[in-house]
Amino acid sequence: MTEYVNKDYYNSIKGSCSYIDLNGQNIHSVMERLKAEGIMFSAAYGGYRNTVTVSKADSQRAFAIAAEYKQAPVQNTQRKQRIIGNIEYSKIKDRNFINTDPDTALQVANLLSGDASIRFSGRILENSATITVSGRKNAEMVNRMIDNIRNADIINELYKAGYERLADTNGFVNIRNNASAEVVGFRSMDMVREMFGDASNEFFHPTAYRVDSIPEAAEPFYISEVDRVTADERNVYVDENADVPLFDSRENAEQYAEEKGIDLTGFEEIIPDVPVEHIDDTEDLSPSEQLKKRVNAELEAYIAEIKSRPFDEIIEAAYRVTVCKQIGEYITNEEPGLTEAQLSALLSMDNVLDEIYLEWVKNDSAESYDDVLMVMQDRADRILLSQQRENVPVEHFESEVPKDEDAEALSLAENNLTFSVVTINNELVFAVGEYIEKDDIHGLEEYQDYIAKNQPDEVRAYVEYCMIGNSELESEMAYSSDIDFINANLKAVMNHPQTTNLEINSYVIATPDEMLESRQAEKLLAEAKGYINDFLEKEYGTEPSEDIYKDLENVPLGYTSLGDDADHDFSVTANLLDYSISYTLDGVEITTEKYDSLEEMTEVALTCLDFDDMVTVGNEALEKAESEKFHLVIPEIDVDIDMRDIDSIAVQTPDDVLMFYYSSNNKTIERA
């Protein structure tokens, strides 16, 4: 059993790491030395897998340590091994390992080499072999392929008899009768072989009934039980009384069978399916009906074409046939939950079924009937993404070869560069010199600028992880200068024959509240209301009603009466829309505190509301108003006096004598 050390560290350096292959005898010694020298590492050991993983920065020292412990026998074994595959082992993510024998591994390699959608690597030793693929689904497919290779004779017999092997489930080998669509699970292919050889097995040799006759008998016709495949007679039909019914005519025998519910089989000649020339008569159908009709026609043509192939190719195509049938079944029975744009994108392709299947094999989570819709949506979105890029093809960017100076600028002969291409809402496309996962997107400056400008609640992001350059060299992330060039010449780079799309991921990214102005405003408003509610509840002893916020320009904060006789109305209100607090005395605004934002208003004022401070502002304003009201000012003769301090005053001028007095009744200054 494989055991793992420090898997979290492996995840943290994924995309910028180096692998050291060791053996069971020296891997523990190497790990101890790495620990002693303070070099962080991750490791997997046990069985056939003994690998230490370190960061690129520590790789030189780690390889030197490992070299001290590698033994000569291991080196000799390494020289004898043969490497197979269509991708470097280090580039495979979510590794799954399949052990087999060398001959079978070579047959699997020949089959997989023709399928660009399945990335694999392997090594073949003298008496054993290991194949590495990405994801559990691909591993299950390879195991099934190995099983089919080892049981090619019985698979061929099953196919001729009208049976096919489906995807295994829960460890059971599933075989389907194509005529009846019945599926039965078996513990192994050995059990399948045994049951198929048993003539009495009802699944592989189902009983059928037909009318037979005995020449020159008085009642020559009877009903016989026959093998549905070989048409050989097994038994004579007997009724519930153990008697053999006999008939004087075929018509009477058939009438009896109908009354007894016996299904007579005519054993008509089987006519093979022939591809029918496709005629586009879907123009008057809705897009979903067009999709259904086209996929079914493509499936029928594909199945017919498969039946004409050699047996080894039929085995190779078994998985694809199963998936395509499942896709066709879903589209026929379900209403596709696709947008008009997605339907249009799929229908724009030459072969819709091929497009959906290509997406299926790329998606490690696609396993069942219920996953077909997800796969169709992802494929349609990728096509839309392709069309957004001026119709650059989705799978292979086949276009004009880029200029020599483009390849020279990236030094492709001496480099093997990896980078990510991020597409936001099919509007913004840019390259990044690192492996981008979903959680990384929020931190990208381009994404932040897009959100600031467009303010969407969420975005659809596609991330393509690509490699360009000399594939025989170890890959490294593109430098910032390389990324600048790639962004300036993105289409040419993606069209380059040395560009490989290693993987593509689709994410729906919810925009964080702090990046949305509308949500930020709502958050700030809720925060402001919270402080106001706390103040009012503390000051008046009751929880305030939401009604006070009906008018956000006039939210009451406090009210009281001022003056010796409490005959002056004083109130304070907050305006949460233009960020101000106003003080009013006797219906006249006496002062207003203005702020630049609700955030500033909340932080400076609402967090520290105090009713006594408000009253102080009111009293000072009242004092100032009364002082101005009862102040007698005659600049010409230097009179400046508060009339509240005296009863009356007489002022003589050069021209006249003026008498002013203070009236306590009307509280005003009157001239006599």
C-alpha positions as a printed Julia matrix, in Angstrom:
672×3 Matrix{Float64}:
   0.0     0.0     0.0
   1.29    3.43   -0.91
   1.83    5.76    2.07
   2.14    9.53    1.89
   4.21   12.08    3.81
   3.28   15.78    4.03
   0.67   15.84    1.24
  -0.28   19.42    2.16
   3.21   20.59    1.25
   2.91   18.86   -2.12
  -0.3    20.8    -2.81
   1.42   24.06   -1.92
   4.27   23.58   -4.42
   2.24   21.92   -7.17
   3.26   23.36  -10.52
   6.71   24.42   -9.24
   8.28   21.22   -7.96
  10.77   18.47   -8.81
  10.35   14.69   -8.4
  13.06   12.3    -7.23
  12.43    8.6    -8.0
  13.96    6.28   -5.41
  13.4     2.71   -4.2
  12.17    1.08   -1.02
  15.71    0.65    0.29
  16.96    4.22   -0.02
  13.88    6.48    0.21
  13.82    6.48    4.02
  17.51    7.38    4.21
  16.99   10.26    1.78
  14.0    11.54    3.79
  16.06   11.48    6.99
  18.86   13.5     5.34
  16.36   16.06    3.98
  14.89   16.47    7.47
  18.35   16.88    8.98
  19.22   19.63    6.49
  15.87   21.41    6.97
  14.67   20.82    3.39
  10.89   20.63    3.13
   9.54   17.71    1.06
   6.57   15.5     0.31
   6.88   11.77   -0.31
   4.96    8.71   -1.47
   6.4     5.27   -0.76
   5.44    1.62   -0.6
   4.77   -0.93   -3.34
   5.74    0.33   -6.75
   5.83    4.01   -5.88
   8.79    5.6    -4.09
   9.02    9.31   -4.89
  10.21   12.39   -3.02
   8.93   15.8    -4.14
  10.74   19.08   -3.36
  10.4    22.68   -4.48
  12.35   23.88   -7.5
  14.44   26.05   -5.17
  15.58   22.98   -3.17
  15.86   20.57   -6.1
  19.63   20.88   -6.74
  20.61   20.03   -3.16
  17.92   17.31   -2.88
  19.13   15.57   -6.06
  22.69   15.65   -4.73
  21.56   13.98   -1.49
  19.56   11.36   -3.37
  22.56   10.55   -5.59
  24.55    9.52   -2.5
  22.02    6.82   -1.64
  21.08    5.46   -5.08
  22.56    1.98   -5.44
  24.06    0.43   -8.52
  21.4    -2.32   -8.91
  18.74    0.35   -9.04
  20.67    2.22  -11.7
  21.0    -0.96  -13.76
  17.28   -1.58  -13.49
  16.64    1.97  -14.58
  18.77    1.42  -17.68
  16.68   -1.63  -18.62
  13.32    0.05  -18.22
  11.29    1.35  -21.15
   9.24    4.53  -20.86
   5.91    4.77  -22.68
   3.23    7.46  -22.81
   2.08   10.67  -24.47
   2.97   13.07  -21.61
   5.68   13.41  -19.0
   4.95   11.66  -15.73
   5.46   14.92  -13.82
   2.71   16.64  -15.83
   0.02   14.13  -14.8
  -2.25   15.42  -12.03
  -4.38   13.28   -9.69
  -2.23   10.25  -10.52
  -3.73    6.74  -10.58
  -1.51    3.7   -11.09
  -2.31    0.43  -12.89
   0.02   -2.58  -12.62
   0.09   -5.13  -15.44
   2.46   -7.28  -17.52
   4.77   -5.85  -20.22
   2.89   -7.29  -23.23
  -0.48   -5.98  -22.05
   1.04   -2.58  -21.22
   2.33   -2.27  -24.79
  -1.12   -3.11  -26.2
  -2.72   -0.53  -23.91
  -0.11    2.05  -24.96
  -0.9     1.42  -28.62
  -4.6     1.98  -27.97
  -4.13    5.06  -25.77
  -1.61    6.68  -28.11
  -4.4     7.25  -30.6
  -6.59    9.02  -28.04
  -5.22   12.52  -27.35
  -7.86   13.09  -24.67
  -6.23   10.57  -22.31
  -2.83   11.57  -21.0
  -0.75    8.66  -19.71
   2.77    7.71  -18.8
   4.25    4.35  -17.99
   7.34    2.3   -17.52
   7.94   -1.28  -18.6
  10.47   -3.45  -16.78
  11.53   -6.98  -17.58
   8.65   -8.73  -15.8
   6.26   -5.96  -14.84
   4.83   -2.67  -16.0
   3.04    0.35  -14.51
   0.72    2.74  -16.34
  -0.11    6.14  -14.81
  -3.21    8.12  -15.8
  -5.04   11.16  -14.42
  -8.2    10.57  -12.42
 -10.17    7.58  -11.21
 -12.4     7.5   -14.29
  -9.46    7.08  -16.67
  -7.95    4.43  -14.38
 -11.2     2.46  -14.46
 -11.24    2.69  -18.25
  -7.65    1.41  -18.54
  -8.38   -1.46  -16.15
 -11.4    -2.37  -18.26
  -9.24   -2.16  -21.4
  -6.7    -4.54  -19.83
  -9.49   -6.91  -18.87
 -10.82   -6.82  -22.43
  -7.37   -7.51  -23.88
  -6.9   -10.53  -21.63
 -10.38  -11.75  -22.51
 -10.44  -10.8   -26.17
 -11.8   -14.18  -27.28
 -14.9   -14.09  -25.07
 -15.48  -10.38  -25.77
 -15.5   -11.2   -29.49
 -17.98  -14.04  -28.95
 -20.22  -11.79  -26.87
 -20.18   -9.1   -29.53
 -21.13  -11.56  -32.25
 -23.98  -12.81  -30.07
 -25.36   -9.3   -29.54
 -23.85   -8.46  -26.16
 -21.45   -5.73  -25.09
 -19.49   -4.84  -22.0
 -20.47   -1.6   -20.27
 -18.61    0.45  -17.66
 -18.01   -1.49  -14.45
 -19.88   -0.4   -11.31
 -19.04   -1.27   -7.71
 -16.55   -3.9    -8.87
 -19.04   -5.73  -11.1
 -18.53   -6.43  -14.8
 -21.67   -5.2   -16.56
 -22.85   -6.97  -19.73
 -25.79   -5.75  -21.78
 -28.06   -7.67  -24.12
 -28.36   -5.19  -26.97
 -31.63   -6.69  -28.2
 -33.51   -6.48  -24.9
 -31.37   -3.74  -23.24
 -31.17   -5.95  -20.12
 -27.96   -5.44  -18.1
 -26.52   -8.04  -15.71
 -23.51   -7.67  -13.41
 -20.9   -10.42  -12.92
 -18.13  -10.71  -10.37
 -15.42  -11.1   -13.03
 -14.8   -11.84  -16.68
 -14.08  -15.43  -15.65
 -17.65  -15.68  -14.42
 -18.86  -14.11  -17.69
 -16.92  -16.76  -19.63
 -18.39  -19.56  -17.52
 -21.99  -18.32  -17.78
 -21.71  -17.71  -21.52
 -20.57  -21.3   -21.97
 -23.59  -22.59  -20.04
 -26.31  -23.26  -22.63
 -28.95  -23.19  -19.91
 -28.06  -19.66  -18.79
 -31.19  -17.64  -19.55
 -29.38  -14.27  -19.87
 -26.86  -15.37  -22.51
 -29.09  -18.02  -24.07
 -32.64  -16.75  -23.57
 -35.48  -19.1   -24.42
 -37.66  -18.29  -27.4
 -40.73  -20.02  -28.78
 -41.74  -20.95  -32.3
 -44.21  -23.19  -34.1
 -42.59  -26.39  -35.42
 -44.1   -29.35  -37.21
 -43.78  -33.13  -37.58
 -44.36  -34.15  -41.2
 -47.23  -36.56  -41.95
 -48.57  -36.48  -38.34
 -52.34  -36.15  -37.83
 -51.75  -32.98  -35.81
 -48.31  -32.01  -37.01
 -47.89  -28.59  -35.37
 -46.53  -27.96  -31.87
 -44.74  -25.18  -29.96
 -41.04  -25.62  -29.22
 -38.58  -23.89  -26.9
 -35.47  -22.83  -28.82
 -32.18  -21.04  -28.26
 -32.74  -17.46  -29.35
 -29.17  -17.16  -30.63
 -28.57  -20.48  -32.37
 -32.24  -21.28  -33.11
 -31.6   -24.85  -31.92
 -34.57  -26.6   -30.31
 -34.17  -27.12  -26.58
 -37.47  -28.54  -25.45
 -41.06  -29.09  -26.5
 -43.51  -26.71  -24.86
 -45.8   -28.35  -22.25
 -48.86  -26.8   -20.65
 -49.8   -26.56  -16.96
 -50.98  -30.21  -17.03
 -47.64  -31.4   -18.43
 -49.27  -32.16  -21.76
 -47.88  -31.24  -25.16
 -50.49  -29.21  -27.09
 -50.78  -30.34  -30.75
 -52.52  -28.5   -33.58
 -53.82  -29.33  -37.02
 -52.72  -26.02  -38.48
 -50.12  -23.31  -37.91
 -52.91  -20.76  -37.5
 -54.43  -22.71  -34.59
 -51.01  -23.01  -32.94
 -50.41  -19.26  -33.24
 -53.9   -18.52  -31.87
 -53.18  -20.78  -28.85
 -49.87  -19.03  -28.24
 -51.57  -15.65  -28.3
 -54.21  -16.82  -25.79
 -51.52  -18.2   -23.46
 -49.31  -15.11  -23.77
 -46.52  -17.01  -25.49
 -44.32  -14.67  -27.55
 -43.5   -16.46  -30.78
 -40.19  -15.49  -32.39
 -39.96  -15.54  -36.16
 -36.13  -15.6   -36.38
 -36.12  -13.15  -39.25
 -32.85  -12.44  -40.98
 -30.92   -9.73  -39.18
 -30.19   -6.79  -41.45
 -27.11   -4.8   -40.4
 -27.39   -1.09  -39.81
 -26.17    1.03  -42.72
 -25.25    4.68  -42.33
 -27.91    6.89  -43.83
 -26.89   10.0   -45.67
 -27.64   12.96  -43.43
 -30.2    15.36  -44.81
 -30.69   18.56  -42.86
 -34.43   18.75  -42.35
 -34.22   20.43  -38.95
 -34.66   24.04  -40.0
 -38.29   24.21  -38.86
 -37.54   22.58  -35.47
 -36.75   24.34  -32.21
 -33.05   24.38  -31.23
 -33.57   21.65  -28.61
 -35.4    19.45  -31.14
 -32.63   20.07  -33.66
 -30.09   18.98  -31.06
 -32.05   15.79  -30.33
 -32.44   14.87  -34.01
 -28.83   15.58  -34.93
 -27.32   13.7   -31.98
 -29.48   10.63  -32.63
 -28.54   10.63  -36.33
 -24.84   11.01  -35.47
 -25.09    8.2   -32.89
 -26.77    5.86  -35.38
 -24.1     6.56  -38.0
 -21.29    6.12  -35.46
 -22.6     2.75  -34.21
 -22.97    1.5   -37.78
 -19.43    2.6   -38.6
 -18.03    0.92  -35.47
 -19.59   -2.42  -36.42
 -17.6    -2.43  -39.64
 -14.23   -2.1   -37.88
 -11.77   -4.89  -36.97
 -12.31   -6.53  -33.63
  -9.38   -4.86  -31.83
 -10.73   -1.45  -32.82
 -14.18   -2.43  -31.56
 -12.64   -3.22  -28.17
 -10.84    0.1   -28.16
 -14.1     1.94  -28.92
 -16.22    0.12  -26.32
 -16.01    2.87  -23.73
 -16.76    5.61  -26.25
 -19.76    3.71  -27.61
 -21.17    3.35  -24.1
 -20.73    7.04  -23.31
 -22.19    8.16  -26.65
 -25.25    5.98  -26.13
 -25.69    7.5   -22.69
 -25.43   11.01  -24.16
 -27.99   10.16  -26.84
 -30.34    8.66  -24.26
 -30.16   11.76  -22.08
 -30.78   14.19  -24.94
 -33.72   12.06  -26.13
 -35.4    11.71  -22.74
 -34.58   14.97  -20.98
 -35.14   18.64  -21.78
 -31.62   20.06  -22.12
 -31.12   22.9   -19.62
 -29.1    24.98  -22.06
 -29.34   28.66  -22.9
 -30.09   29.74  -26.44
 -26.45   30.74  -26.87
 -25.26   27.33  -25.65
 -27.67   25.48  -27.97
 -26.56   27.63  -30.88
 -22.9    26.97  -30.07
 -23.36   23.19  -30.06
 -25.43   23.23  -33.26
 -22.71   25.27  -35.0
 -20.34   22.28  -34.8
 -19.98   19.72  -37.59
 -20.6    16.79  -35.22
 -22.37   17.61  -31.97
 -21.97   14.13  -30.48
 -18.19   14.21  -31.0
 -17.99   17.6   -29.28
 -19.91   16.41  -26.21
 -17.88   13.21  -25.98
 -14.59   15.14  -26.14
 -15.72   17.2   -23.18
 -16.83   14.05  -21.31
 -13.37   12.47  -21.4
 -11.79   15.74  -20.23
 -14.07   15.99  -17.2
 -12.92   13.73  -14.35
 -16.23   14.22  -12.51
 -18.38   13.01  -15.43
 -19.44    9.48  -14.56
 -23.18    8.95  -14.97
 -26.34    9.78  -16.9
 -26.99   12.77  -14.63
 -23.64   14.33  -15.58
 -24.49   14.7   -19.29
 -26.09   18.14  -18.82
 -23.01   19.48  -17.0
 -20.78   18.19  -19.8
 -22.98   19.75  -22.52
 -22.98   23.11  -20.73
 -19.19   23.06  -20.32
 -18.65   22.11  -23.95
 -21.02   24.8   -25.2
 -19.26   27.39  -23.05
 -15.89   26.33  -24.44
 -17.2    26.7   -27.98
 -18.5    30.17  -27.11
 -15.09   30.94  -25.64
 -13.49   29.76  -28.87
 -15.81   31.89  -30.99
 -15.06   34.87  -28.77
 -11.42   34.43  -29.74
 -12.24   35.06  -33.38
 -13.2    31.42  -33.97
  -9.96   29.84  -32.82
 -10.78   26.06  -32.7
 -11.37   24.64  -29.24
  -9.22   21.51  -29.22
  -6.33   22.33  -31.55
  -5.43   25.87  -32.42
  -4.87   25.11  -36.1
  -4.19   28.35  -37.9
  -1.35   30.03  -39.64
   2.09   29.22  -38.24
   3.3    32.17  -36.17
   6.12   34.3   -37.42
   9.66   33.11  -36.76
  10.33   36.1   -34.54
   7.46   35.06  -32.28
   8.99   31.66  -31.62
  12.43   33.27  -31.33
  11.19   35.78  -28.75
  10.18   32.92  -26.44
  13.32   30.88  -27.24
  11.17   27.82  -27.85
  14.1    25.67  -28.89
  15.72   26.1   -25.46
  12.58   26.5   -23.32
   9.45   24.62  -22.35
   7.17   27.22  -20.78
   3.92   26.77  -18.89
   1.33   29.47  -18.31
  -2.38   29.94  -17.68
  -4.85   31.75  -19.93
  -7.79   33.2   -18.0
 -11.05   34.23  -19.68
 -13.59   36.26  -17.7
 -17.21   36.22  -18.93
 -16.0    35.69  -22.5
 -14.97   39.37  -22.45
 -11.54   39.6   -20.87
  -8.69   37.24  -21.87
  -5.17   37.39  -20.42
  -2.2    35.16  -19.66
  -0.61   34.62  -16.23
   2.77   33.04  -15.51
   1.53   30.58  -12.91
  -0.89   27.7   -12.42
  -4.21   29.37  -11.56
  -6.79   27.63   -9.39
 -10.23   28.91   -8.45
  -9.1    30.53   -5.2
  -6.32   32.39   -7.03
  -8.63   34.35   -9.33
  -9.7    36.95   -6.73
  -6.09   38.03   -6.38
  -5.5    38.71  -10.08
  -5.2    42.42  -10.87
  -7.01   41.99  -14.2
  -9.95   40.35  -12.44
 -10.09   43.12   -9.82
 -10.1    45.81  -12.52
 -12.89   44.0   -14.37
 -15.02   43.8   -11.21
 -14.38   47.46  -10.37
 -15.53   48.5   -13.83
 -18.48   46.14  -14.4
 -19.65   45.25  -10.87
 -21.12   41.77  -11.65
 -22.42   39.61   -8.8
 -20.47   36.67  -10.24
 -18.37   35.79  -13.27
 -17.76   32.66  -15.34
 -14.03   32.08  -15.52
 -12.22   29.65  -17.79
  -8.62   28.77  -16.98
  -6.54   26.97  -19.59
  -3.23   25.57  -18.4
  -0.91   25.53  -21.4
   2.61   24.52  -22.33
   4.69   25.81  -25.25
   8.19   24.94  -26.37
  10.51   21.95  -26.46
   8.59   19.14  -24.76
  11.79   17.15  -24.25
  12.92   19.74  -21.7
  11.66   20.08  -18.15
   8.93   22.68  -18.07
   9.09   25.9   -16.09
   6.67   28.76  -15.51
   6.89   31.61  -18.0
   8.71   34.71  -16.7
   7.05   38.13  -16.58
   8.8    39.21  -19.79
   7.49   36.06  -21.51
   3.98   36.78  -20.23
   4.14   40.33  -21.58
   4.99   38.91  -25.01
   2.31   36.19  -24.78
  -0.36   38.74  -23.87
   0.68   40.98  -26.73
   0.58   38.05  -29.18
  -1.97   35.77  -27.51
  -3.66   34.43  -30.64
  -0.35   33.65  -32.35
   0.94   31.87  -29.25
  -2.24   29.81  -28.84
  -2.09   28.92  -32.55
   1.5    27.76  -32.3
   2.02   24.07  -33.22
   4.12   23.61  -30.07
   1.34   24.88  -27.79
  -0.39   22.13  -25.81
  -3.57   22.61  -23.79
  -2.8    20.54  -20.69
  -6.13   21.14  -18.98
  -9.07   23.52  -18.88
 -11.25   24.34  -15.89
 -14.47   26.3   -15.67
 -15.47   28.15  -12.51
 -18.31   30.35  -11.35
 -16.69   32.99   -9.14
 -18.89   34.92   -6.71
 -17.74   38.51   -6.33
 -16.69   39.33   -2.74
 -18.95   41.9    -1.04
 -16.07   44.3    -0.5
 -15.51   44.48   -4.27
 -19.11   45.37   -5.09
 -20.09   48.99   -4.57
 -23.77   48.13   -4.16
 -23.07   45.46   -1.54
 -20.53   47.69    0.14
 -23.12   50.48    0.33
 -25.67   48.07    1.79
 -23.12   46.87    4.31
 -22.2    50.42    5.35
 -25.87   51.43    5.62
 -26.63   48.43    7.82
 -23.63   49.3     9.98
 -24.8    52.93   10.33
 -28.31   51.83   11.29
 -26.85   49.48   13.88
 -25.03   52.3    15.67
 -28.13   54.54   15.54
 -30.31   51.75   16.96
 -27.83   51.13   19.78
 -27.84   54.83   20.67
 -31.65   55.21   20.61
 -32.2    52.03   22.62
 -29.65   53.12   25.22
 -31.02   56.67   25.44
 -34.75   55.92   25.43
 -34.88   52.36   26.76
 -36.83   50.85   23.86
 -35.79   49.21   20.62
 -36.44   51.63   17.75
 -38.82   50.72   14.92
 -37.64   50.27   11.34
 -40.11   53.03   10.49
 -37.56   55.66   11.49
 -35.64   54.74    8.31
 -38.52   55.35    5.9
 -36.85   58.62    4.98
 -33.08   58.1     4.98
 -32.58   61.85    4.52
 -34.31   62.6     7.83
 -33.57   59.93   10.46
 -34.46   61.28   13.97
 -31.68   61.07   16.53
 -33.13   63.19   19.33
 -35.7    65.84   20.38
 -36.13   68.06   23.47
 -37.31   71.53   24.67
 -34.78   74.16   25.66
 -34.88   77.48   27.5
 -35.94   78.55   31.01
 -39.58   78.03   30.13
 -38.91   75.0    27.83
 -40.46   76.94   24.98
 -37.83   76.26   22.31
 -38.03   73.11   20.18
 -34.71   71.41   19.51
 -34.13   68.34   17.31
 -31.25   66.4    15.7
 -31.55   64.34   12.5
 -29.18   62.3    10.37
 -29.11   62.25    6.58
 -27.73   58.85    5.55
 -27.76   59.71    1.85
 -25.68   62.88    1.83
 -23.75   61.98    5.01
 -24.68   64.8     7.4
 -26.13   65.46   10.87
 -28.38   68.54   11.26
 -29.38   70.48   14.4
 -32.65   72.46   14.35
 -33.89   75.08   16.84
 -37.47   76.29   16.57
 -37.7    74.91   13.06
 -34.55   76.69   11.86
 -31.42   74.71   11.0
 -28.69   76.08   13.21
 -25.74   73.89   12.13
 -24.92   70.87    9.98
 -21.99   68.48   10.27
 -20.94   67.24    6.81
 -18.86   64.14    6.0
 -17.25   62.87    2.81
 -18.8    59.4     3.02
 -21.13   57.23    5.04
 -18.12   55.3     6.19
 -16.53   58.49    7.59
 -19.81   59.64    9.12
 -20.23   56.28   10.85
 -16.69   56.16   12.14
 -16.48   59.81   13.31
 -20.02   60.49   14.54
 -22.45   57.56   14.69
 -20.13   55.36   16.74
 -20.09   57.93   19.55
 -23.54   59.55   19.6
 -24.27   61.3    22.94
 -27.53   63.09   23.77
 -25.88   65.45   26.29
 -23.47   66.6    23.59
 -26.44   67.28   21.31
 -28.2    69.35   24.0
 -25.0    71.32   24.54
 -25.03   72.3    20.86
 -28.66   73.38   21.22
 -28.11   75.43   24.36
 -25.14   77.21   22.83
 -27.19   78.04   19.76
 -30.1    79.27   21.9
 -27.8    81.43   23.98
 -26.29   82.91   20.85
 -29.71   83.58   19.33
 -31.06   85.28   22.47
 -27.91   87.29   22.88
 -28.26   88.63   19.34
 -31.97   89.28   19.84
 -31.57   91.42   22.97
 -28.37   93.14   22.03
 -28.66   96.87   21.33
 -26.01   98.05   18.9
 -25.75  101.7    17.66
 -22.36  101.96   15.98
 -22.61  105.72   15.41
 -22.43  106.48   19.09
 -20.56  103.38   20.26
 -23.53  101.71   21.96
 -23.21   97.92   22.41
 -25.18   96.53   25.35
 -27.21   93.48   26.37
 -30.67   94.78   27.26
 -31.44   91.75   29.4
 -29.16   93.08   32.08
 -31.01   96.42   32.52
 -34.6    97.63   32.57
 -34.16  100.52   30.22
 -31.69  102.96   28.75
 -31.85  106.5    27.37
 -29.5   107.49   24.64
 -28.97  111.1    23.68
 -27.69  111.95   20.27
 -26.62  115.33   18.84
 -29.92  115.59   17.05
 -32.33  114.05   19.43
 -32.93  112.05   22.53
 -33.84  108.41   22.01
 -35.3   106.28   24.76
 -35.08  102.52   24.52
 -36.48  100.17   27.09
 -36.73   96.43   27.75
 -40.21   94.94   27.84
 -40.54   91.76   29.85
 -43.97   91.12   28.33
 -43.08   90.74   24.66
 -39.38   90.03   25.31
 -38.08   92.38   22.7
 -36.28   95.7    22.47
 -38.65   98.53   21.72
 -37.99  102.14   21.02
 -39.99  104.57   23.1
